[in-house]
Amino acid sequence: HLDWQFLQVAARAHSVKLSPIGWFDTLQFELRRLRNQQHHIPRGSLTLAAARGRYRLPDYHAHHAFNDAVACAELMLAQGYQYAGSAKASVKNLLQVGRVRL
């Protein structure tokens, strides 16, 4: 939600209208994935940094709106790649798995 607010402010500043096709919650996706793999989810394992670490993504300076937005986008791409593997998956299917509001 915070990333969406950041993008809206930036878009308005440049007179750009945004019209998303859906929402993908990277941490909700990660929670589902972890629950499918194990019974106990360790405290602190549902942070952006911890999730990125599991996908071997580089560290970012946290709590900076632009960095967080880029970090979330990279995490979503990594999650989508892992979810789809070598199979073809539609964006709609990926968004459904990420608990999206269409």
DRENDO-1510 file (C-alpha; in Angstrom, 1 decimal, always signed):
<recs>
REC; n; res; u; v; w
REC; 1; HIS; +0.0; +0.0; +0.0 .
REC; 2; LEU; +2.8; +2.4; +0.8 .
REC; 3; ASP; +4.5; +1.7; -2.5 .
REC; 4; TRP; +1.3; +2.4; -4.3 .
REC; 5; GLN; +1.0; +5.8; -2.5 .
REC; 6; PHE; +4.6; +6.6; -3.4 .
REC; 7; LEU; +3.9; +5.8; -7.1 .
REC; 8; GLN; +0.7; +7.9; -7.1 .
REC; 9; VAL; +2.5; +11.0; -5.7 .
REC; 10; ALA; +5.4; +10.6; -8.2 .
REC; 11; ALA; +3.0; +10.1; -11.1 .
REC; 12; ARG; +0.9; +13.2; -10.2 .
REC; 13; ALA; +4.0; +15.2; -10.0 .
REC; 14; HIS; +4.7; +14.4; -13.7 .
REC; 15; SER; +1.0; +14.5; -14.8 .
REC; 16; VAL; +0.9; +10.7; -15.4 .
REC; 17; LYS; -2.3; +8.8; -14.7 .
REC; 18; LEU; -1.8; +5.3; -13.3 .
REC; 19; SER; -4.3; +2.5; -13.8 .
REC; 20; PRO; -3.1; -0.7; -12.1 .
REC; 21; ILE; -4.4; -4.1; -13.3 .
REC; 22; GLY; -4.1; -5.5; -9.8 .
REC; 23; TRP; -2.2; -5.7; -6.6 .
REC; 24; PHE; +0.5; -8.2; -5.7 .
REC; 25; ASP; +1.4; -8.5; -2.0 .
REC; 26; THR; +5.0; -9.9; -2.0 .
REC; 27; LEU; +4.9; -10.6; +1.7 .
REC; 28; GLN; +1.5; -12.4; +1.5 .
REC; 29; PHE; +2.9; -14.5; -1.3 .
REC; 30; GLU; +5.9; -15.3; +0.8 .
REC; 31; LEU; +3.8; -16.2; +3.8 .
REC; 32; ARG; +1.8; -18.7; +1.8 .
REC; 33; ARG; +5.0; -20.1; +0.3 .
REC; 34; LEU; +6.6; -20.5; +3.7 .
REC; 35; ARG; +3.5; -22.1; +5.2 .
REC; 36; ASN; +3.5; -24.7; +2.4 .
REC; 37; GLN; +7.1; -25.6; +3.2 .
REC; 38; GLN; +7.1; -25.6; +7.0 .
REC; 39; HIS; +4.8; -25.5; +10.0 .
REC; 40; HIS; +6.6; -22.8; +12.0 .
REC; 41; ILE; +7.5; -19.4; +10.5 .
REC; 42; PRO; +10.3; -17.8; +12.5 .
REC; 43; ARG; +9.8; -14.3; +13.8 .
REC; 44; GLY; +11.4; -11.7; +11.5 .
REC; 45; SER; +11.1; -14.0; +8.4 .
REC; 46; LEU; +8.4; -11.9; +6.8 .
REC; 47; THR; +10.3; -8.7; +6.2 .
REC; 48; LEU; +11.3; -7.4; +2.8 .
REC; 49; ALA; +15.0; -7.9; +3.6 .
REC; 50; ALA; +14.4; -11.5; +4.8 .
REC; 51; ALA; +12.3; -12.4; +1.8 .
REC; 52; ARG; +14.9; -10.8; -0.6 .
REC; 53; GLY; +17.6; -12.8; +1.1 .
REC; 54; ARG; +15.8; -16.1; +0.4 .
REC; 55; TYR; +15.8; -15.2; -3.3 .
REC; 56; ARG; +19.5; -14.1; -3.2 .
REC; 57; LEU; +18.6; -10.6; -4.1 .
REC; 58; PRO; +21.0; -7.8; -3.2 .
REC; 59; ASP; +20.6; -5.7; +0.0 .
REC; 60; TYR; +19.1; -2.2; -0.2 .
REC; 61; HIS; +19.0; +0.7; +2.2 .
REC; 62; ALA; +15.6; +0.0; +3.7 .
REC; 63; HIS; +12.8; +2.5; +4.5 .
REC; 64; HIS; +13.6; +4.8; +1.5 .
REC; 65; ALA; +10.5; +4.9; -0.7 .
REC; 66; PHE; +12.2; +4.5; -4.0 .
REC; 67; ASN; +14.5; +1.8; -2.8 .
REC; 68; ASP; +11.6; -0.1; -1.2 .
REC; 69; ALA; +9.6; +0.2; -4.4 .
REC; 70; VAL; +12.5; -1.2; -6.5 .
REC; 71; ALA; +13.2; -3.9; -3.9 .
REC; 72; CYS; +9.5; -5.0; -3.9 .
REC; 73; ALA; +9.4; -5.1; -7.7 .
REC; 74; GLU; +12.6; -7.2; -7.9 .
REC; 75; LEU; +11.2; -9.5; -5.2 .
REC; 76; MET; +7.9; -9.9; -7.2 .
REC; 77; LEU; +9.9; -10.8; -10.3 .
REC; 78; ALA; +11.9; -13.4; -8.4 .
REC; 79; GLN; +8.8; -14.9; -6.8 .
REC; 80; GLY; +7.0; -15.0; -10.1 .
REC; 81; TYR; +10.0; -16.8; -11.7 .
REC; 82; GLN; +10.1; -19.3; -8.9 .
REC; 83; TYR; +6.4; -19.9; -9.0 .
REC; 84; ALA; +6.2; -20.3; -12.8 .
REC; 85; GLY; +9.5; -22.1; -13.2 .
REC; 86; SER; +9.9; -23.1; -16.8 .
REC; 87; ALA; +6.2; -23.2; -17.4 .
REC; 88; LYS; +4.2; -20.3; -18.8 .
REC; 89; ALA; +2.1; -18.5; -16.2 .
REC; 90; SER; -0.2; -15.6; -17.0 .
REC; 91; VAL; +0.1; -12.3; -15.1 .
REC; 92; LYS; -3.5; -12.9; -14.1 .
REC; 93; ASN; -2.6; -16.3; -12.6 .
REC; 94; LEU; +0.4; -14.8; -10.7 .
REC; 95; LEU; -1.7; -11.9; -9.4 .
REC; 96; GLN; -4.3; -14.4; -8.1 .
REC; 97; VAL; -1.6; -16.3; -6.2 .
REC; 98; GLY; -0.4; -13.1; -4.8 .
REC; 99; ARG; -3.9; -12.3; -3.4 .
REC; 100; VAL; -4.8; -9.5; -5.7 .
REC; 101; ARG; -7.8; -7.3; -6.0 .
REC; 102; LEU; -8.6; -7.0; -9.7 .
</recs>
